[in-house]
Amino acid sequence: MNDSDDAATPMTPPEQANRTGLGRTVSVPETMTAPPRSDAEIPVYLAALGLPGLADIHVHFLPQNVLNKVWEYFDNAAANYGRDWPISYRYDTDTRLRIVRELGLRAIPALTYPHKPGMAAWLNEWNAEFAAAHDDVIHCGTLYAEPEAADYVPAALAAGAKLFKVHVQVGVFSPDDAVLDPAWEALEDAQVPIVIHAGSAPLPGEYTGPQAVANVLERFPNLKFVIAHMGMPEYEEFADLVEAHDHVFLDTTMFASGYFSSPAEVGPAYRERLARLQEKIILGSDFPNIPYPYVDQISGLAGLGLGDDWMRSVLWTNGAQVLGLG
């Protein structure tokens, strides 16, 4: 698939590949492998850890008209969030695919999400076409709280969708709306993971927070939810759900990256909890819509000082298992 009409890139790919982090020196214990300092160093770091690549579960590829709207929103982030949010990887589709491959992704999610009724079904059609055009792209799906979800979610699963995305704040719906029960049942039966952004940051919504997710899990306890952004800012409450359910995980998206939080801001008690949850935490990045280089996510996680084994689990093992990468 060739997106020749994509927006012009602000810098050449080699310049992007060699970008360093945000001027931060991330220190780790001497027993840990030194973290990468630039995107270009990530493959070397993975090789030092003995990993075949990255299993990043939170990557976005979208129809270009939708992506343009997303980028426009972030271009106005100072008004929306009170801080700038420059898109670090504002490139055409082919360039973005090449970048994540060079970073080490062995399977590439193409997460999409609707902001209104009647949008999810055609996003699912786009996802199927995009995955068919690229052998290493994961066939993704999405949903909205609407009666039609009872039909298009099973249809997407039958067509081969292996990963779903739900965004509670953007969609402005509650995940425990009964209209979604047939969709949740189908996803539970298929054991397909769902990356769900339900935390109340960076902006709270009418339906954000852990309670609605807990309500869904009461009805469908074997749903394979992956809580985006570690559940930010309701970290502890979402960690409670992870501990209570075998099939619920956290993804690291933006956590300890230096934008919303740095490693130094993560307290000892929560670090200890993260160490105990080693097998339930999956790498996420939000590529390409991040306001810093990709390396900041990797080095920030290393800066927690939880050890190379923990990093191996988070960067590859857990995500590879959930995504069925073998």
N, C-alpha and C positions, 0 to 999 in steps of 0.2 A: 504494500500500500504506500503510495507516494503522495505526501501532502505538500505539493509544490506551492500552494497558496499560503502556507504558514507564515507567521510574522518573521521578519528579518531578525537574525541573532545579534545581540549586543556585543558579543566578543567571539573570537574564533574558538572552536572546540579545544585546540591545544592550550590556549590560555586558560580555559575553564578547567581542563584536566590537571593543570599544575597549580591551581589555586590552593593556598594554604588556608588554615582555619582563621578564626577571628582574632588573631594576634594573641591567642592564649597558649601558654605552655601547660600541658596536662601532665601532671606527675602521677606515677603509679609506683607501687612497691617494687623493689629490686627483683622480686621473684616473678614479676609479670613481664611479658614481652612489651617492649616500648611501643606505644600506639602510633599510628600514622600521623604525619603532619600535613599531608596534602592528599587530595583525591588520588594522585598518581602513585602514592605510597600504599594505598589500600591493598592491592593485590600482593605486594611484598609482605605486608603484615599478615594477610590470610595464609600465605604459604608458610610463614614462620609458625603460625598456630596449627599448621597441618590441616587446614580446611580446604575443601574443593571450591568454595565460593561463598556468596552471601545468600541467605534465604530471607529476603526483605518482603514482608507480607503487605506492606502499605505503600504502594506506588500507583500513581494516577496516570492513565492515558484516557483521553476523552475526545469526542467529536470536536473538531476545531472550533466550531461556533460556540460550543459550550465552554471549552477551555478559554476562549477569548473573554467570555463573561466572567469566568473565575479569575483570570488575570486582571481584568478591569476592577473587580472587587478588591483584590489585594493591592492594586495600585492606589486605592483610596483607603488603605488600612489605617492611616493616621486618624481619619474620621471614624472608622469602624472600631478600631482596637486601641487607639491612642498611641500607636507606635508605627513606624514605617515597616513595610513588609516587602522588600524588593525580591522579585522572583530570580533565584540564582541560576535557573536552568531554562530560560525562556528561549528555547530552540525549536526548530521544526521537528516533526515526529521522528524522522530517520536519525537525526542527530541525537535526540534523547534516547532512542533505542540503543544506539551505539555507545553512548556514555554509560548507561546502566550495565551493558554487557562488559565494558572495560572495567567498571568498578567491581564486577565479579558476580552479578546476578545470573544464576543458572536457569531460573524461570522468572518471568516478568509479569507481575500483576498489572491489570489495566482497570483499576477500580473506577467505577462511575457511580453517580448518585443523582436522583431527581430532586427538584425543589418544588414540584407541583404535580397534581394529578395528571394522568395520561402521558407521562414522560418516561416512566420506567420501562414499558414494553419496548419502545423503539431504542432506548439505550441498550437493552438486552440484545436486540437485533444487531446493533452496531458492534457490541462486544463479540458476538459470534463471528461476524465478518472480520473484525480486527484480529482475533485469535487465529482464524483460518488463514490469514495472510502472513502470519509470523509463527514459525514452529516453536519458538521459546516463550511466546506470550501465553499466559494462563487465561483460559476462557472464563470470564467473570460475569456476574449478574448483579442486579439490584432490585429494589422493590420500593413501593410507596403504600401507605395505608389506604387502600382502595379495594373495592370488591374484586376488581380484575386481577389482583395479585394471586387470588386462588387459582387462576388459570395460567398466567404467564410465568409464575415461579416454577411450577412443575414442568411447563414447556421448556423453560431455560435449562432446567436440570436434565430433562430428556435429551436436549440438544448438546449436552456435554459440559455445562457450566460447573466449575470446580471451586469457585470462590465468590462470595457475595460481599457487597458493601451497603451499609445503612448509615445515614447521617441524620440523627434525630433533630439537631438544631437547625440545619439547613432545610430539612423536609417539613419541620414544624408539625410533627405527629408523634404520638406516643407508641412505642414499640409494643405495649400491652393492649392496644386497641384490638378488640375481638375480631375485627375484620381481617386481621393478619393471621389468625389462628390456622387457617388451612395452609398458608405459606410457611409458617413456622413448623407445622407438622411435616410438610414435605421436605424441608431442609433438615429437620431432625432425622427423619427416616434415611435421607441420603447421606447424612454425616458430612455435609459440606460446610466448611468454616465460613463464618460471617464476621467480617470486620465491622464493628459497630462503634460509631462515635456518639457516645451518650453522655460523656462528661460535660460539665457546665463551663468549660473554658475551651477556647479563648473568649467565647461569649455565652452566657447562660441563655437558655431558651425555655419556653413554656413547659416543655416535656423532658428537659435534660435532667440528669442525675441517676443514681443507681437504683431507685425504687422500682421504676417501670421495668428495668431489665430483670430485677429480682422477681417481679411478678410473672414475667414471661417464663423464667426458668422454673418457677413453681409448676407451671402447666406443661412445660416441655424441658424436663431436667437434663436431657441428653443433647440439647442444642450445643453446637460447637461455636460459641461466641468467642471472638477475639476483641477485647476491649481496647479501642484505639487510645493513643496518648497516655497509656497507663491509667486511664480514667480521670485525668487532670480536670479539676483540682481535687476531686473526691477520691484521692489515691487509696486511702485506707479502706473505704467502703467497697470499692471495686476489688481490692485485694481480698476482702472478706468473701466476695462471690467466687473468686478464683479458688480460694482455699476450700470452699464448700462444694464445688462442682468439678468433677474430673475433666470435663470437656471445655472448661472456660479458661481463657488465657489473657495475658496482657500484651499489648505491643508497645514498643519503646518510643514511638514517633514523637520527636522533638524533646523527649525527656533527657535532662542533663546535657543538652546540646549547647547551653550557654545563652539561649534566646529567652525561654520562659524560666528555665532553671539551670543551674550549673552543678557540677558534682559537689562543690563545697556547700551548696545549699541543701543537700540531701542528708537528713539527720541520721545519726547512728542507728536508731531503732528501725527506721524504714530500710536502711541498708541491710540490716540483719534480716529483715523480712524478705527483701529481694534475694538474699543469699538462700533462704529456705525455699523460695519459689523458683529456683534455678531452672527447673524443667517446665515451667509454665509461662516463661517470658520469651517473646518473639521479636526479632528485629523489625522495626517499622521506620520509615523515613519521611513520607509525604512527598517524595520526589515527584515532579520537579518543582513543586510550589513551596519551596523552603527559602527563607531569607538568609541563608548561610551556605557554605560548601557542605557537601554530603559528609566529608570527613569529620565534621564537628559532631555528628551523631555517633560515629564510631569511637572517636577519642573521648567524647564525653562519657560514654558507657565505660570505657576502660578506666577513666578517672575515678569511677566509684571504688576502684581498688578491690574488686571482689574475686579476682584471680583469672588466670587464663582458662581454666576449665569452665568457669561461669561464662566467659566471653564466647567460648566455643559453642556452648549450649544456646546462647542467645543469638549469635550471629548466624548459626547454621543448623545445629541439630534439631532444635525445637521447631523452627519454621519448616525445615525439610520434612519432618514427620507430619506436621499438620497439613502441609501442602501435598504430601504424597510424593516427594521427590526421590525417595529411596536413599 
